[in-house]
Structures are given as structure tokens and as C-alpha cells.
Amino acid sequence: MKKILAVTACPTGVAHTYMAAESLIKAAKEKGIPVKVETRGAVGVENEFTEEEIAEAHAIIVAADTDVQESRFAGKPVVKVGVAEAIKNPNGLLEEALNKEAGNADDYAAQVEKTKAERGAARKGAYKHLMTGVSHMLPLVVAGGLLIALSFAFGIEAFKVEGTMAAALFNIGAGAAFALIVPVLSGFIAFSIAEKPGLAPGLIGGMLASQLGAGFLGGIVSGFLAGYVAKLLKDWIKLPKNLEGLKPILLIPLLASGITGLLMIYVIGTPIKGIMDGLTQWLSTVGTANAALLGLILGAMMAFDMGGPVNKTAYTFAVGLTASSFFEPMAAVMAAGMTPPLGLWLATLIAPRKFTREEKEAGKAASVLGISFITEGAIPFAAADPLRVIPSIMAGSAVTGALSMLFGATLRAPHGGIFVLPIPHAVGQLGLYVVAILAGMLVTAVTIAVVKKPVVAKAD
């Protein structure tokens, strides 16, 4: 019997990764197809394929929006899609994989290029590379932000006293974790583009971006620069076979790091620092009306595609500002990301006639996902009735984002949902922050209750 392997990965490695895996496993079980799914999530690689399993597999399904080390599948028939496609259409993907001709596998590089052309370079090119960098950067932002917040539990300025526990926690969070954010972002963007040869120049470019004051914008630019320079060198440099080992260890890191570093110092760093300084100045002086407008836009983006590219764009923007010590946008983004599943859960309670029994059960699950800041909990409702659900959840999230910014709420940890709220000083303006979330939930639930049609009972 033909065996299928599948690998799933999403930028944050929290929800889509495991939802896609579960969807494929369930569909394969119903069809009686042997399948193994490797997940590359926030906890790392689980069920990793062995070389023997890859060799024996009939075909591979790659359902991912980040790097999954695709080169190991060279020569095998591959079905390559975004992670959301595995959630929506697992049966179709399995059928496509089964119908692949094992003896006539497409050239892998050509297949990847074909897929990129079909699905758009923005989603599978730059978007994929950026999200790979963000997904590796996130644990540093979370750990660093929470450690800084914990240092404030000893007093808001206790960290200034050397030798104290508060000072040690603050130094670990700000001096170590936050110092690594931009280099890691840059390094793994470059890694996604050029694999291992891109890592060293990406890390070095990111460190230079930090030293020059170019911030996360500089890290993004240096990551793409280092990655593409390393990739070009990897493709252009030709050596005798017995000297090929020098390329990834010596030549590419040396040349790519030098080129990237010199361009950052003499050409790119200063203009990006100017842009970053301008953004910092604007955020420092933003008025109430502009703050609310920014929150409204970020909130609507978080709900628009519930974990997709637009959602991740808003999230990445906020995470980058957190690394630059602006915590208000992060608060707005997390609150707005919690609102859609929570609002839909509330809608199933206040307007039960508008939902099927299955949707009411899904509402209970959505409530748990919502409090955990997993916006994807709204996907089943949006898939069933997109024209009514998506505008409704966007309205609620926009209200939440606007109110959060209006209230001046801050958040030092870019994930965790309600579980970070009890941590001292992790959230600024905690009471008003909760009000913003509740207001958005109510807007979503009431709007859904008004626009959604009642469920028509089926005749026996």
C-alpha cells in the first residue's frame, strides 16, 4: 500500500501546524491510507522523518508557510501547499499525493518554482522567509518580556540596584534575550533563503543592525540581504569536488558576511536607522485619535484571515515594536486576536438558534482557543459562513484594538492570552485592557446574532 508522508508548519507553530496535522491524519484514517505527519511547531520537530521513511514513501505532502528543510525531499513526488490548505482540503491533498507517479517524480527545484508561480511569490517567497525568522525570534521576545515583567514584581525600579534578584532578571531579559532578538530574526530569514550557509551572515548582519540602531527593520533587511547574497554565492562558486566542502564552511560565510556587513555599515544601516528613528518618534508622540486609529487597523487585520498572512503582518509589526520597547501595539494585537473566537463563543450562547449543534460544540472549543490567543479558533465558523462571520469578527477586533490603544494598555509578552495577565506588570492598564477585550467580544457576538440567519431544522 502506498505510504504518504506529510509535514506541517505555520509561522508561530501554535495552531495551524497541529490543526493541519490532525486534519490529514483523520482523512487518511477514513481512507485507509498509511500516513505519517511530521509537525514543526513551537515545541520543535515532532515525528521527524528518517531517511529510510523518506526513501520508502510514495509521495510527500508539504503543508507549510515556513522553512521545513525541503531539500531532503529532492527526487520524491511532492505536493506543496500552504498550511491552511491541509485544514480545508485534506482529502484532495491525499488524492493528489496518491496519484503522483513515483517513477516519474518531477525535478524538485522545478516543482518548487512552479508552485511559487501558482501561489504567488509574496506568500511563498518573502512571506515564508520573514515568518521563518519571526517564528524563531518569538521565544526570545516572550521569555525576555516576561523576565523583565517579573523583575518589576520586586518594584518598578528595583532592577537598578546591582546584585539584586530584580537586577539579575532584568539583565537576563533585556540584556541577553532582547539583545538576541534582531540577530536571530535576521539569521533565520537568511537561513530560510539559503539554508545553513545563510545563517552566519544573517546573524552577523542582524547584530550590526542592532549596533547601528536600525532595530527590527534593519534586521529584516539584513536577513534578506545576507540570505540572497549567500544563495548567489552558493550557486555561482564552482569548485572541484574534493574542495566543495570549503564552500559552506569557509568561502560562503566569509564572503557573505563581509558583503552583508559592509553594506549594512556603509550603505543600508544609516537610512534604516533614520526610518526607525522616525517611527519611534511618531509612536512616542502619537495622539489619542491616531493611537485609536492604529489600534483599529491592527485589530481588523488580526481578524481578517485568522492566522493568515494579513494577521501575521500585524503581529510581526507589533512584535518588532516590542523589541524596540513600544508595548502598546502588542497589547492591541493580542487582545484583537483573542476577540474572534471568544466573540463567536459568546454568540452561540446569546443566539443559540443561529447555530447548529456542531457549531455550539465548536463554540466551547473556540472559547479555550480564544483565551489562549489562538485566533484560528474562529476558522470553522468563518469557513461555514464567511460573508457574515468575517465582517462581524473584524468589527469586534477593530473595537478591541482601538480601545486597547486608546486606554494606553501595554503588553510585554507577545503570546499567552489570559495566562500572562496575572504576572505582575506584564500588562499595563490591566482593568481597562480586560474591558477592551469584553467590548470587542460583545460587538462580535451582537453583530453575529443580528446578521446570521437562524438554522432551519431538518425534517425527519
C-alpha positions in Angstrom: 0.0 0.0 0.0 1.3 3.5 -0.9 2.5 5.3 2.2 2.3 9.1 2.3 4.4 11.4 4.4 3.3 14.9 5.3 5.0 17.8 7.1 3.0 20.7 8.5 4.3 24.1 9.8 2.9 27.5 10.4 4.8 30.7 11.3 4.0 30.7 15.1 3.9 26.9 15.3 0.9 27.0 17.6 -2.4 26.3 15.9 -2.3 25.8 12.1 0.6 23.3 12.4 -1.4 20.9 14.6 -4.8 21.5 13.1 -3.4 20.6 9.7 -1.7 17.5 11.0 -4.9 16.4 12.7 -6.9 17.0 9.6 -4.6 14.9 7.4 -4.4 12.1 9.9 -8.2 11.9 10.2 -8.7 12.0 6.5 -6.1 9.3 5.9 -7.6 7.1 8.5 -11.0 7.3 6.9 -9.5 6.4 3.5 -7.3 3.6 5.0 -4.1 5.3 3.8 -0.9 4.8 5.8 0.4 8.3 6.7 3.0 9.8 9.0 2.8 13.5 9.8 5.8 15.5 10.9 4.9 18.7 12.8 7.3 21.6 13.1 5.7 23.7 15.8 6.6 25.9 18.7 7.8 22.9 20.7 10.1 21.8 17.9 10.1 18.9 15.4 7.8 16.0 16.4 7.5 12.7 14.5 10.6 13.6 12.4 11.0 11.5 9.3 14.0 9.2 9.0 16.0 8.9 5.7 14.5 5.4 5.3 10.9 6.6 5.7 11.5 9.3 3.1 13.1 6.8 0.7 10.1 4.4 1.1 7.4 7.0 0.9 5.3 7.1 -2.3 4.9 10.9 -2.0 5.3 13.8 0.4 2.8 16.5 1.3 4.4 19.8 2.4 1.8 21.9 4.0 3.9 24.8 5.4 4.3 28.5 5.4 7.8 28.4 6.9 11.0 26.5 6.2 10.8 22.7 6.7 14.1 21.7 5.2 12.5 20.8 1.9 15.8 19.8 0.2 15.7 16.4 2.0 12.7 15.5 -0.3 14.7 16.0 -3.5 13.7 13.5 -6.1 10.5 12.5 -4.4 7.0 13.4 -5.7 5.9 16.4 -3.6 2.5 18.1 -3.2 3.4 21.6 -1.9 0.7 23.9 -0.4 0.1 26.4 2.4 -0.7 25.0 5.8 -4.3 26.3 5.6 -5.0 24.1 2.6 -4.4 21.0 4.6 -7.0 22.1 7.1 -9.6 22.8 4.4 -8.9 20.1 1.8 -7.1 17.1 3.3 -8.9 14.6 1.1 -7.9 16.4 -2.0 -4.2 16.6 -1.0 -4.1 12.9 -0.2 -5.7 12.0 -3.5 -3.2 14.3 -5.3 -0.3 12.6 -3.5 -1.6 9.1 -4.2 -1.9 10.0 -7.9 1.7 11.2 -8.2 3.8 8.9 -10.3 6.7 7.6 -8.1 8.8 6.6 -11.1 8.4 10.0 -12.8 8.9 12.4 -10.0 9.2 16.0 -11.0 12.5 17.7 -10.6 12.1 19.2 -7.1 13.6 22.6 -7.9 11.4 22.9 -10.9 8.3 21.9 -8.9 9.1 24.4 -6.2 9.4 27.2 -8.8 6.1 26.1 -10.4 4.3 26.2 -7.1 5.7 29.6 -6.2 4.4 30.9 -9.5 1.0 29.4 -9.0 0.5 30.6 -5.4 2.3 33.9 -5.6 5.8 34.9 -4.6 4.5 37.1 -1.8 3.0 34.2 0.1 5.7 31.5 -0.5 8.7 33.7 -1.1 9.4 36.7 1.1 6.4 35.9 3.3 7.8 32.5 4.1 11.3 33.7 4.8 10.0 36.5 7.1 7.8 34.2 9.0 10.6 31.7 9.5 12.6 34.5 11.1 9.7 35.6 13.2 8.9 32.1 14.5 12.5 31.6 15.7 12.5 35.1 17.2 9.3 34.8 19.2 10.6 32.6 22.1 13.2 35.3 22.8 10.6 38.0 22.9 8.3 36.0 25.1 11.0 34.9 27.5 12.7 38.3 27.6 9.4 40.2 28.1 8.2 38.0 30.9 11.5 38.1 32.7 11.6 41.9 32.6 8.0 41.9 33.9 9.0 39.5 36.7 11.8 41.9 37.7 9.2 44.6 38.2 7.5 42.4 40.8 10.2 43.5 43.2 9.4 47.1 42.5 9.2 49.1 39.3 12.8 50.4 39.7 14.2 47.6 41.8 16.3 46.4 38.8 18.5 49.5 39.2 20.1 48.1 42.4 23.0 45.9 41.3 23.3 42.5 42.8 19.6 42.0 43.5 17.3 39.4 42.0 15.4 42.1 40.2 18.6 43.3 38.5 19.5 39.7 37.5 16.1 39.0 36.0 16.1 42.3 34.1 19.6 41.7 32.8 18.6 38.2 31.6 15.5 39.6 29.8 16.8 42.9 28.5 20.5 42.4 28.3 20.5 38.9 26.9 17.2 37.8 25.4 16.2 41.1 23.9 19.8 41.6 22.6 19.4 38.4 20.6 16.0 39.3 19.0 17.2 41.1 15.9 20.2 38.9 15.2 18.0 35.7 15.4 15.3 37.3 13.2 17.9 38.2 10.6 19.8 34.9 10.9 16.7 32.7 10.3 15.4 34.8 7.5 18.7 34.2 5.8 18.6 30.5 6.8 15.2 30.2 5.1 16.6 31.6 1.9 20.0 29.9 1.7 19.8 27.2 4.4 22.9 26.7 6.6 25.3 28.9 4.5 23.0 31.9 5.2 22.8 31.6 8.9 26.2 33.1 9.9 26.0 36.2 7.6 22.4 36.7 8.7 23.3 36.6 12.4 26.2 39.0 11.8 24.0 41.3 9.8 21.4 41.3 12.5 23.9 42.1 15.2 25.2 45.0 13.1 21.6 46.3 12.7 21.3 46.3 16.5 24.6 48.1 17.0 23.7 50.7 14.3 20.3 51.4 15.9 18.4 50.1 12.8 16.2 47.9 15.0 13.9 45.2 13.7 13.6 46.9 10.3 17.3 46.6 9.9 17.2 43.0 11.0 14.6 42.2 8.3 16.7 43.9 5.6 20.0 42.4 6.7 18.3 38.9 6.8 17.1 39.1 3.2 20.4 40.7 2.1 22.5 38.0 3.8 20.3 35.2 2.6 20.3 36.2 -1.1 24.0 37.0 -1.1 24.7 33.6 0.4 22.4 31.9 -2.1 24.0 33.6 -5.1 27.5 32.7 -3.9 26.3 29.1 -3.3 25.1 28.9 -6.9 27.9 30.8 -8.5 31.0 29.5 -6.8 32.2 26.3 -8.6 35.0 24.2 -7.1 36.5 20.8 -7.8 34.6 18.1 -6.0 37.3 17.5 -3.5 37.1 21.1 -2.4 33.3 21.5 -2.4 33.4 21.1 1.4 35.1 24.5 1.7 32.1 26.4 0.3 29.6 26.1 3.2 32.3 26.2 5.9 34.7 28.8 4.7 34.0 30.7 1.5 30.3 31.5 1.7 30.3 32.5 5.4 33.4 34.7 4.8 32.3 36.4 1.6 28.6 36.7 2.5 29.3 38.1 6.0 31.8 40.6 4.6 29.5 41.8 1.9 26.5 42.0 4.2 28.4 43.7 6.9 30.0 46.3 4.7 26.7 47.1 3.0 25.0 47.5 6.4 27.7 49.8 7.7 28.3 52.0 4.7 25.1 51.9 2.7 22.0 50.5 4.3 22.3 50.9 8.1 22.1 54.7 8.4 18.9 55.2 6.2 17.1 52.4 8.0 18.1 53.9 11.3 16.5 57.1 10.1 13.3 55.3 9.3 13.3 53.5 12.6 14.0 56.8 14.5 11.1 58.4 12.6 8.8 55.6 13.5 9.9 55.7 17.2 9.4 59.5 17.3 5.9 59.1 15.8 4.9 56.4 18.3 6.3 58.5 21.2 4.1 61.5 20.3 1.1 59.8 18.7 -2.1 61.5 19.8 -5.2 59.8 21.2 -7.1 59.8 17.8 -4.1 58.4 15.9 -3.5 55.8 18.5 -7.1 54.6 18.3 -6.9 54.5 14.5 -3.7 52.4 14.6 -5.3 50.0 17.0 -8.5 49.8 14.9 -6.4 48.9 11.8 -4.3 46.4 13.6 -7.3 44.8 15.2 -9.2 44.4 11.9 -6.1 42.9 10.3 -5.8 40.3 13.1 -9.4 39.1 12.4 -9.3 39.3 8.6 -7.7 35.9 7.9 -7.4 34.5 11.4 -3.8 33.5 11.4 -3.1 34.0 7.7 -0.7 36.5 6.1 -2.6 39.7 7.0 -2.9 38.5 10.6 0.8 37.7 10.7 1.8 41.0 9.2 0.0 42.9 12.0 1.5 40.5 14.6 5.0 40.9 13.2 4.8 44.7 13.2 3.7 44.6 16.9 6.4 42.1 17.9 9.1 44.2 16.2 7.9 47.3 18.2 8.1 45.2 21.4 11.7 44.6 20.7 12.1 48.4 20.4 10.3 48.9 23.8 6.9 50.0 22.4 4.4 47.8 24.1 1.0 49.3 23.2 0.6 47.8 19.7 1.4 44.4 21.1 -1.4 44.7 23.6 -3.8 45.8 20.9 -2.8 42.9 18.6 -3.1 40.2 21.3 -6.4 41.5 22.5 -7.8 41.7 19.0 -6.5 38.2 18.2 -8.3 36.8 21.2 -11.6 38.5 20.4 -12.9 36.5 17.3 -13.1 33.0 18.9 -14.3 34.5 22.2 -16.9 36.6 20.4 -18.2 33.6 18.5 -18.4 31.5 21.6 -20.5 34.3 23.2 -22.7 34.4 20.1 -23.5 30.7 20.5 -24.7 31.5 24.0 -26.8 34.6 23.3 -28.2 33.5 19.9 -28.3 29.6 20.0 -31.0 29.4 17.3 -28.5 30.8 14.8 -26.1 27.9 15.2 -26.2 24.1 14.6 -25.4 21.7 17.4 -22.0 21.1 16.0 -21.3 24.8 15.9 -22.3 25.2 19.6 -19.9 22.5 20.5 -17.2 24.2 18.4 -18.0 27.4 20.3 -16.9 25.7 23.5 -13.6 24.8 21.9 -13.3 28.3 20.5 -13.6 29.8 24.0 -10.5 27.8 25.1 -8.6 28.8 22.0 -9.6 32.4 22.4 -8.3 32.8 25.9 -5.1 31.2 24.7 -4.7 33.8 21.9 -5.3 31.3 19.1 -7.3 33.3 16.6 -7.6 30.2 14.4 -10.5 29.0 16.7 -12.7 31.2 14.6 -11.9 29.4 11.3 -14.7 26.7 11.4 -17.4 29.5 11.8 -15.8 31.6 9.1 -15.5 28.7 6.7 -19.2 27.9 7.1 -20.5 31.4 6.7 -17.7 33.8 5.6 -19.8 36.7 4.3 -21.4 37.2 7.7 -18.8 35.9 10.1 -15.6 37.6 8.8 -17.0 41.2 8.8 -18.5 40.6 12.3 -15.3 39.4 13.8 -13.4 42.2 12.1 -15.7 44.7 13.7 -15.2 43.3 17.1 -11.5 43.1 16.8 -11.3 46.6 15.4 -13.2 47.9 18.5 -10.9 45.9 20.8 -7.7 47.2 19.1 -8.9 50.8 19.1 -9.9 50.7 22.8 -6.7 49.0 23.9 -4.6 51.7 22.2 -7.0 54.4 23.5 -6.6 53.2 27.1 -2.8 53.0 26.7 -2.6 49.3 27.6 0.8 47.7 27.3 1.9 44.1 26.9 5.4 42.8 27.4 4.8 39.2 26.3 3.7 38.7 22.7 1.8 35.5 23.4 0.0 33.6 26.2 -3.5 35.1 26.2 -5.1 35.4 29.7 -2.4 33.3 31.2 0.1 36.3 31.2 -2.4 38.7 32.8 -1.7 37.6 36.4 2.0 38.2 36.0 2.9 41.5 37.8 3.5 44.4 35.3 3.2 42.1 32.3 0.2 44.1 31.3 -0.2 47.8 31.8 -3.7 49.2 32.5 -4.9 45.7 33.2 -8.5 46.5 34.1 -9.1 48.7 31.0 -7.4 46.0 28.9 -10.0 43.4 30.0 -12.7 46.0 29.3 -11.4 46.3 25.7 -11.5 42.6 25.2 -15.0 42.3 26.6 -16.2 45.2 24.4 -14.9 43.5 21.3 -16.4 40.2 22.3 -19.8 41.9 22.7 -19.6 43.7 19.4 -18.8 40.4 17.6 -21.5 38.4 19.3 -24.2 41.0 18.8 -23.3 41.6 15.2 -23.3 37.8 14.5 -26.7 37.5 16.3 -28.2 40.2 14.1 -26.8 39.2 10.7 -26.7 35.4 10.9 -29.8 33.6 9.7 -31.5 31.1 12.0 -30.7 27.4 11.5 -33.5 25.7 9.6 -34.5 22.4 11.3 -34.2 19.4 9.1 -37.4 17.4 8.5 -37.4 13.9 10.0 
